[in-house]
Amino acid sequence: MKIFKSSLGPMVAAIGLVLCCQNQIMIAAQAAVPKVIENPETPKYSGKAAPELVFKQELSIPLVGRRYSFDVDEAGNIYILESLEGSIVVYDKDGKIIKQFGKKGQGPGEFENSVYLSVSPEKKIYVLDRPRKVIQIFDMNGKWLERRQLLSAGMMNNLKFDSAGCVYIQDMRNLFALKDEERIKRGVAGLSRLQKFNSRFEKIMDAEIWDNRFLKRAQNVGYNFLRYHDIFYYQIDSNDCLYYGDSSQYEIRQITSNGQLKKIIKKKGSRIPTTKQDLANLMKDFPELKGQDSEMSKIKPFFLDFHVLDKIGLLVGTYENEWNNKGILNCDLFDQDGFYIAKVKVPRYYYSKDQDSISEQRNRLFKNGRCYSLVYNEKDETLELVRHSVELKWPKPKN
């Protein structure tokens, strides 16, 4: 499905972009032609010649709820938001509870429907409270500081910070409020966008605008959830570059912090058809999906997610052999230059939940050489947050 560009196009106008950030005006010089990397369907290395990603479990934190958002600070402390209860629990790097705060309500620092948590470089905790279009802000001790209301935003779903304190916010706007007759006729559920703000929440730009596809118009009235719908996914690396892609095509773009399109990573391949067994497996592994009115796409997206691993490259999750009994996900690994080097196996995680249909973000985070994931414990039917160390290992050279 086509991604609909913002008024800025692909963020690289020939005359340059004027961007505001941190009290400075930055002018992106005339954009150079981005580097396009066309990768084949098969990786450069395979079999015994291929590298592997080695995951070693270090920590497991049992959880009792069903809907979570989490982040990790530079010291390795883990901040977990239980969305349904509106509570935040902070764990140290050893998994011990440091503090707990937050509750449902309408007062200062209270949540009506908290959906996403992020820790800023300035060591503040930001929580999206969706119905009120509010971002609640706390210090690292859980003391409420202020709230920011973005009246121009639609339904806010997630936010991420870069190292300069600029923040990306993904929201979805109502097509009837926008009077977008063309998309309404096509049955589009909403118009999503990714916006970039400075630390004072002054808008810098629309990074991208696209049709949200998590719902499909029902034959009679209303909408049904669409399983295996295409998503827009984004990540920010340690150099403040934005990576984004639409899963309807195997193409991931790298944008510099000043808005210049630097690289386009492509890979040949075909999409995997869905089956009735896919639906049965979804209901088994993600029980909260039961009881929802839903349909299933005829084909799976090109990718499940992707993550930028410092000093390693780009890890792209795929749906290849999705329901194996080994508890793994099959991924494509690209080096730091964007070349497809190997297929690798990573631990499976709890990547599908109801609000992910809207936010299009996943329950996995890579930071400082470690991987943090929500994992479904099928035996106990509970969730846990698991931390692994991650290392890229190459085969030993032959003598």
C-alpha positions as a Python dict, from the first residue, in 0.01 Angstrom:
ca = {
    (1, 'M'): (0, 0, 0),
    (2, 'K'): (128, 343, -87),
    (3, 'I'): (268, 569, 185),
    (4, 'F'): (121, 916, 153),
    (5, 'K'): (391, 1178, 178),
    (6, 'S'): (366, 1490, 388),
    (7, 'S'): (379, 1838, 240),
    (8, 'L'): (755, 1809, 284),
    (9, 'G'): (767, 1510, 52),
    (10, 'P'): (1029, 1260, 158),
    (11, 'M'): (1191, 1527, 376),
    (12, 'V'): (1448, 1616, 113),
    (13, 'A'): (1345, 1916, -95),
    (14, 'A'): (1603, 2036, -345),
    (15, 'I'): (1589, 2385, -199),
    (16, 'G'): (1662, 2247, 149),
    (17, 'L'): (1458, 2232, 467),
    (18, 'V'): (1441, 2488, 742),
    (19, 'L'): (1425, 2313, 1076),
    (20, 'C'): (1396, 2446, 1429),
    (21, 'C'): (1547, 2255, 1718),
    (22, 'Q'): (1680, 2355, 2059),
    (23, 'N'): (1664, 2731, 1997),
    (24, 'Q'): (1865, 2695, 1677),
    (25, 'I'): (1767, 2730, 1315),
    (26, 'M'): (1927, 2456, 1110),
    (27, 'I'): (1921, 2471, 732),
    (28, 'A'): (1971, 2143, 552),
    (29, 'A'): (2189, 2202, 252),
    (30, 'Q'): (2071, 2100, -88),
    (31, 'A'): (2010, 1730, -51),
    (32, 'A'): (2252, 1490, -208),
    (33, 'V'): (2115, 1188, -388),
    (34, 'P'): (2056, 920, -123),
    (35, 'K'): (2250, 596, -141),
    (36, 'V'): (2022, 315, -253),
    (37, 'I'): (2130, -37, -155),
    (38, 'E'): (1959, -310, -355),
    (39, 'N'): (2001, -638, -170),
    (40, 'P'): (1931, -982, -319),
    (41, 'E'): (1688, -1228, -165),
    (42, 'T'): (1970, -1440, -24),
    (43, 'P'): (2235, -1308, 220),
    (44, 'K'): (2606, -1277, 154),
    (45, 'Y'): (2690, -1543, 413),
    (46, 'S'): (2509, -1867, 487),
    (47, 'G'): (2569, -2197, 662),
    (48, 'K'): (2895, -2228, 852),
    (49, 'A'): (3026, -1905, 699),
    (50, 'A'): (2744, -1693, 844),
    (51, 'P'): (2766, -1492, 1166),
    (52, 'E'): (2515, -1541, 1445),
    (53, 'L'): (2358, -1321, 1708),
    (54, 'V'): (2411, -1478, 2047),
    (55, 'F'): (2146, -1399, 2311),
    (56, 'K'): (2217, -1487, 2675),
    (57, 'Q'): (1938, -1434, 2926),
    (58, 'E'): (2041, -1219, 3223),
    (59, 'L'): (1716, -1117, 3389),
    (60, 'S'): (1346, -1202, 3406),
    (61, 'I'): (1082, -988, 3579),
    (62, 'P'): (737, -1153, 3622),
    (63, 'L'): (438, -931, 3539),
    (64, 'V'): (74, -970, 3635),
    (65, 'G'): (-103, -742, 3385),
    (66, 'R'): (-171, -772, 3013),
    (67, 'R'): (-89, -433, 2859),
    (68, 'Y'): (248, -269, 2907),
    (69, 'S'): (488, -7, 2778),
    (70, 'F'): (846, 16, 2898),
    (71, 'D'): (1175, 199, 2857),
    (72, 'V'): (1531, 171, 2991),
    (73, 'D'): (1765, 451, 3101),
    (74, 'E'): (2142, 472, 3053),
    (75, 'A'): (2206, 312, 3393),
    (76, 'G'): (2000, 7, 3299),
    (77, 'N'): (1702, 93, 3521),
    (78, 'I'): (1376, -38, 3374),
    (79, 'Y'): (1053, 169, 3374),
    (80, 'I'): (736, -34, 3320),
    (81, 'L'): (393, 121, 3268),
    (82, 'E'): (90, -102, 3328),
    (83, 'S'): (-156, 74, 3100),
    (84, 'L'): (-483, -62, 3234),
    (85, 'E'): (-400, 29, 3596),
    (86, 'G'): (-209, 347, 3519),
    (87, 'S'): (78, 239, 3744),
    (88, 'I'): (453, 271, 3686),
    (89, 'V'): (709, 43, 3849),
    (90, 'V'): (1081, 119, 3832),
    (91, 'Y'): (1334, -165, 3862),
    (92, 'D'): (1710, -138, 3895),
    (93, 'K'): (1942, -328, 3662),
    (94, 'D'): (1924, -629, 3893),
    (95, 'G'): (1545, -645, 3879),
    (96, 'K'): (1477, -502, 4226),
    (97, 'I'): (1188, -257, 4265),
    (98, 'I'): (1311, 98, 4328),
    (99, 'K'): (982, 283, 4330),
    (100, 'Q'): (621, 267, 4221),
    (101, 'F'): (381, 550, 4139),
    (102, 'G'): (87, 652, 3922),
    (103, 'K'): (-284, 573, 3928),
    (104, 'K'): (-605, 617, 3734),
    (105, 'G'): (-784, 947, 3771),
    (106, 'Q'): (-835, 1300, 3643),
    (107, 'G'): (-598, 1488, 3872),
    (108, 'P'): (-239, 1605, 3822),
    (109, 'G'): (-16, 1308, 3746),
    (110, 'E'): (-313, 1072, 3716),
    (111, 'F'): (-405, 883, 3401),
    (112, 'E'): (-730, 830, 3219),
    (113, 'N'): (-582, 591, 2963),
    (114, 'S'): (-202, 576, 2970),
    (115, 'V'): (-66, 403, 2660),
    (116, 'Y'): (307, 474, 2624),
    (117, 'L'): (608, 557, 2840),
    (118, 'S'): (945, 703, 2741),
    (119, 'V'): (1246, 831, 2936),
    (120, 'S'): (1406, 1149, 2799),
    (121, 'P'): (1780, 1237, 2783),
    (122, 'E'): (1705, 1503, 3047),
    (123, 'K'): (1611, 1219, 3283),
    (124, 'K'): (1238, 1277, 3291),
    (125, 'I'): (958, 1025, 3248),
    (126, 'Y'): (697, 1101, 2981),
    (127, 'V'): (364, 917, 2965),
    (128, 'L'): (100, 954, 2694),
    (129, 'D'): (-254, 989, 2830),
    (130, 'R'): (-449, 928, 2510),
    (131, 'P'): (-810, 1052, 2566),
    (132, 'R'): (-701, 1392, 2701),
    (133, 'K'): (-427, 1442, 2438),
    (134, 'V'): (-192, 1495, 2730),
    (135, 'I'): (169, 1404, 2802),
    (136, 'Q'): (227, 1368, 3177),
    (137, 'I'): (584, 1445, 3287),
    (138, 'F'): (754, 1312, 3603),
    (139, 'D'): (1102, 1334, 3748),
    (140, 'M'): (1302, 1017, 3802),
    (141, 'N'): (1165, 983, 4157),
    (142, 'G'): (808, 975, 4032),
    (143, 'K'): (725, 1333, 4130),
    (144, 'W'): (476, 1487, 3890),
    (145, 'L'): (621, 1797, 3720),
    (146, 'E'): (378, 1913, 3454),
    (147, 'R'): (158, 1809, 3170),
    (148, 'R'): (170, 1906, 2806),
    (149, 'Q'): (-148, 1912, 2604),
    (150, 'L'): (-116, 1889, 2227),
    (151, 'L'): (-454, 2004, 2105),
    (152, 'S'): (-350, 1983, 1740),
    (153, 'A'): (-263, 1615, 1777),
    (154, 'G'): (-491, 1330, 1695),
    (155, 'M'): (-500, 1010, 1900),
    (156, 'M'): (-141, 990, 2026),
    (157, 'N'): (2, 639, 2028),
    (158, 'N'): (376, 652, 2100),
    (159, 'L'): (673, 885, 2146),
    (160, 'K'): (1051, 843, 2128),
    (161, 'F'): (1339, 1079, 2208),
    (162, 'D'): (1668, 1132, 2032),
    (163, 'S'): (1984, 1224, 2223),
    (164, 'A'): (1929, 1598, 2162),
    (165, 'G'): (1595, 1589, 2342),
    (166, 'C'): (1385, 1617, 2027),
    (167, 'V'): (1079, 1394, 2038),
    (168, 'Y'): (897, 1196, 1772),
    (169, 'I'): (524, 1145, 1829),
    (170, 'Q'): (301, 918, 1625),
    (171, 'D'): (-69, 1004, 1619),
    (172, 'M'): (-380, 918, 1419),
    (173, 'R'): (-638, 1174, 1308),
    (174, 'N'): (-1009, 1131, 1242),
    (175, 'L'): (-1089, 1142, 871),
    (176, 'F'): (-1437, 1283, 931),
    (177, 'A'): (-1288, 1573, 1130),
    (178, 'L'): (-1040, 1625, 846),
    (179, 'K'): (-1325, 1598, 591),
    (180, 'D'): (-1109, 1363, 388),
    (181, 'E'): (-1379, 1224, 160),
    (182, 'E'): (-1134, 1037, -64),
    (183, 'R'): (-994, 822, 218),
    (184, 'I'): (-1336, 776, 377),
    (185, 'K'): (-1466, 632, 50),
    (186, 'R'): (-1172, 390, 43),
    (187, 'G'): (-1258, 266, 392),
    (188, 'V'): (-940, 395, 557),
    (189, 'A'): (-962, 387, 938),
    (190, 'G'): (-756, 698, 1007),
    (191, 'L'): (-471, 917, 889),
    (192, 'S'): (-153, 857, 1085),
    (193, 'R'): (156, 1074, 1097),
    (194, 'L'): (496, 1088, 1262),
    (195, 'Q'): (585, 1436, 1386),
    (196, 'K'): (911, 1571, 1523),
    (197, 'F'): (914, 1832, 1802),
    (198, 'N'): (1190, 2008, 1990),
    (199, 'S'): (1220, 1977, 2368),
    (200, 'R'): (961, 2255, 2417),
    (201, 'F'): (716, 2061, 2198),
    (202, 'E'): (741, 2313, 1918),
    (203, 'K'): (679, 2130, 1595),
    (204, 'I'): (977, 2086, 1364),
    (205, 'M'): (823, 1882, 1086),
    (206, 'D'): (596, 1604, 972),
    (207, 'A'): (835, 1316, 918),
    (208, 'E'): (576, 1101, 741),
    (209, 'I'): (202, 1066, 684),
    (210, 'W'): (27, 739, 596),
    (211, 'D'): (-303, 552, 594),
    (212, 'N'): (-355, 351, 911),
    (213, 'R'): (-451, -5, 820),
    (214, 'F'): (-520, -178, 1152),
    (215, 'L'): (-895, -169, 1084),
    (216, 'K'): (-1095, -277, 780),
    (217, 'R'): (-1446, -157, 708),
    (218, 'A'): (-1701, -429, 778),
    (219, 'Q'): (-1959, -531, 518),
    (220, 'N'): (-2253, -407, 725),
    (221, 'V'): (-2138, -128, 955),
    (222, 'G'): (-1830, -29, 1152),
    (223, 'Y'): (-1480, -172, 1131),
    (224, 'N'): (-1305, -500, 1208),
    (225, 'F'): (-949, -545, 1331),
    (226, 'L'): (-724, -665, 1049),
    (227, 'R'): (-470, -932, 1143),
    (228, 'Y'): (-136, -919, 963),
    (229, 'H'): (-205, -565, 850),
    (230, 'D'): (83, -360, 710),
    (231, 'I'): (252, -124, 954),
    (232, 'F'): (466, 187, 953),
    (233, 'Y'): (765, 126, 1180),
    (234, 'Y'): (1040, 358, 1298),
    (235, 'Q'): (1350, 359, 1516),
    (236, 'I'): (1609, 620, 1619),
    (237, 'D'): (1975, 524, 1636),
    (238, 'S'): (2252, 654, 1865),
    (239, 'N'): (2347, 915, 1603),
    (240, 'D'): (1991, 1053, 1603),
    (241, 'C'): (1919, 915, 1257),
    (242, 'L'): (1559, 817, 1196),
    (243, 'Y'): (1494, 481, 1031),
    (244, 'Y'): (1146, 422, 898),
    (245, 'G'): (969, 183, 668),
    (246, 'D'): (631, 60, 551),
    (247, 'S'): (591, -317, 565),
    (248, 'S'): (402, -329, 234),
    (249, 'Q'): (745, -314, 72),
    (250, 'Y'): (1089, -424, 188),
    (251, 'E'): (1240, -78, 202),
    (252, 'I'): (1384, 102, 506),
    (253, 'R'): (1493, 466, 489),
    (254, 'Q'): (1756, 642, 696),
    (255, 'I'): (1707, 1014, 765),
    (256, 'T'): (1974, 1229, 930),
    (257, 'S'): (1893, 1449, 1229),
    (258, 'N'): (1865, 1754, 1001),
    (259, 'G'): (1607, 1585, 780),
    (260, 'Q'): (1820, 1464, 489),
    (261, 'L'): (1743, 1131, 327),
    (262, 'K'): (2078, 955, 344),
    (263, 'K'): (2016, 589, 265),
    (264, 'I'): (1749, 353, 132),
    (265, 'I'): (1792, -14, 217),
    (266, 'K'): (1599, -254, -5),
    (267, 'K'): (1577, -633, -26),
    (268, 'K'): (1420, -853, -290),
    (269, 'G'): (1164, -1109, -182),
    (270, 'S'): (798, -1205, -180),
    (271, 'R'): (526, -1190, 82),
    (272, 'I'): (407, -1500, 266),
    (273, 'P'): (37, -1602, 227),
    (274, 'T'): (-166, -1639, 545),
    (275, 'T'): (-348, -1959, 636),
    (276, 'K'): (-623, -2072, 870),
    (277, 'Q'): (-352, -2216, 1092),
    (278, 'D'): (-204, -1868, 1132),
    (279, 'L'): (-531, -1747, 1284),
    (280, 'A'): (-547, -2048, 1517),
    (281, 'N'): (-191, -1989, 1631),
    (282, 'L'): (-259, -1619, 1691),
    (283, 'M'): (-551, -1702, 1918),
    (284, 'K'): (-333, -1947, 2111),
    (285, 'D'): (-25, -1726, 2157),
    (286, 'F'): (-209, -1397, 2205),
    (287, 'P'): (-527, -1482, 2399),
    (288, 'E'): (-638, -1120, 2439),
    (289, 'L'): (-725, -1122, 2068),
    (290, 'K'): (-1012, -1362, 2133),
    (291, 'G'): (-1358, -1211, 2116),
    (292, 'Q'): (-1255, -925, 1889),
    (293, 'D'): (-1426, -877, 1554),
    (294, 'S'): (-1144, -933, 1312),
    (295, 'E'): (-1044, -1032, 961),
    (296, 'M'): (-714, -1163, 834),
    (297, 'S'): (-511, -1026, 548),
    (298, 'K'): (-442, -1266, 263),
    (299, 'I'): (-67, -1203, 284),
    (300, 'K'): (171, -1120, 566),
    (301, 'P'): (375, -797, 576),
    (302, 'F'): (731, -801, 442),
    (303, 'F'): (861, -743, 794),
    (304, 'L'): (744, -770, 1154),
    (305, 'D'): (972, -503, 1302),
    (306, 'F'): (1328, -374, 1279),
    (307, 'H'): (1589, -252, 1525),
    (308, 'V'): (1919, -66, 1495),
    (309, 'L'): (2191, -248, 1689),
    (310, 'D'): (2490, -29, 1776),
    (311, 'K'): (2814, -144, 1614),
    (312, 'I'): (2631, -435, 1449),
    (313, 'G'): (2375, -311, 1198),
    (314, 'L'): (2005, -342, 1120),
    (315, 'L'): (1801, -639, 1243),
    (316, 'V'): (1475, -696, 1055),
    (317, 'G'): (1216, -936, 1193),
    (318, 'T'): (1036, -1153, 937),
    (319, 'Y'): (741, -1393, 932),
    (320, 'E'): (947, -1677, 788),
    (321, 'N'): (854, -2004, 965),
    (322, 'E'): (670, -1791, 1219),
    (323, 'W'): (515, -2071, 1422),
    (324, 'N'): (819, -2289, 1482),
    (325, 'N'): (833, -2479, 1811),
    (326, 'K'): (1178, -2351, 1905),
    (327, 'G'): (1069, -2014, 2045),
    (328, 'I'): (1260, -1814, 1787),
    (329, 'L'): (1201, -1547, 1524),
    (330, 'N'): (1384, -1558, 1193),
    (331, 'C'): (1543, -1225, 1108),
    (332, 'D'): (1747, -1063, 833),
    (333, 'L'): (2071, -901, 946),
    (334, 'F'): (2222, -608, 756),
    (335, 'D'): (2564, -462, 833),
    (336, 'Q'): (2615, -97, 926),
    (337, 'D'): (2638, -3, 558),
    (338, 'G'): (2302, -163, 480),
    (339, 'F'): (2421, -482, 308),
    (340, 'Y'): (2232, -806, 375),
    (341, 'I'): (2483, -1038, 539),
    (342, 'A'): (2295, -1321, 711),
    (343, 'K'): (1978, -1482, 834),
    (344, 'V'): (1983, -1500, 1213),
    (345, 'K'): (1762, -1642, 1486),
    (346, 'V'): (1649, -1437, 1785),
    (347, 'P'): (1429, -1520, 2086),
    (348, 'R'): (1058, -1490, 2021),
    (349, 'Y'): (872, -1219, 2210),
    (350, 'Y'): (519, -1095, 2276),
    (351, 'Y'): (491, -870, 1973),
    (352, 'S'): (115, -866, 1910),
    (353, 'K'): (-133, -692, 2137),
    (354, 'D'): (-444, -483, 2084),
    (355, 'Q'): (-291, -136, 2119),
    (356, 'D'): (-1, -238, 1895),
    (357, 'S'): (-258, -253, 1618),
    (358, 'I'): (-286, 121, 1660),
    (359, 'S'): (58, 232, 1777),
    (360, 'E'): (243, 2, 1534),
    (361, 'Q'): (531, -28, 1779),
    (362, 'R'): (653, -348, 1940),
    (363, 'N'): (744, -484, 2283),
    (364, 'R'): (1119, -503, 2221),
    (365, 'L'): (1406, -262, 2284),
    (366, 'F'): (1779, -288, 2211),
    (367, 'K'): (2007, -66, 2418),
    (368, 'N'): (2373, -69, 2521),
    (369, 'G'): (2437, -421, 2398),
    (370, 'R'): (2124, -568, 2555),
    (371, 'C'): (1780, -669, 2439),
    (372, 'Y'): (1469, -608, 2651),
    (373, 'S'): (1147, -788, 2556),
    (374, 'L'): (804, -876, 2683),
    (375, 'V'): (768, -1254, 2664),
    (376, 'Y'): (454, -1465, 2699),
    (377, 'N'): (489, -1756, 2941),
    (378, 'E'): (251, -2009, 2792),
    (379, 'K'): (268, -2240, 3093),
    (380, 'D'): (155, -1977, 3343),
    (381, 'E'): (-32, -1763, 3085),
    (382, 'T'): (151, -1454, 3213),
    (383, 'L'): (394, -1199, 3077),
    (384, 'E'): (749, -1132, 3187),
    (385, 'L'): (1010, -878, 3093),
    (386, 'V'): (1330, -1052, 2986),
    (387, 'R'): (1675, -904, 2934),
    (388, 'H'): (1940, -1069, 2716),
    (389, 'S'): (2296, -972, 2640),
    (390, 'V'): (2354, -961, 2263),
    (391, 'E'): (2675, -1035, 2077),
    (392, 'L'): (2755, -1080, 1709),
    (393, 'K'): (2983, -1379, 1658),
    (394, 'W'): (3161, -1465, 1336),
    (395, 'P'): (3290, -1813, 1256),
    (396, 'K'): (3655, -1873, 1344),
    (397, 'P'): (3876, -1853, 1036),
    (398, 'K'): (4012, -2180, 908),
    (399, 'N'): (4382, -2242, 960),
}
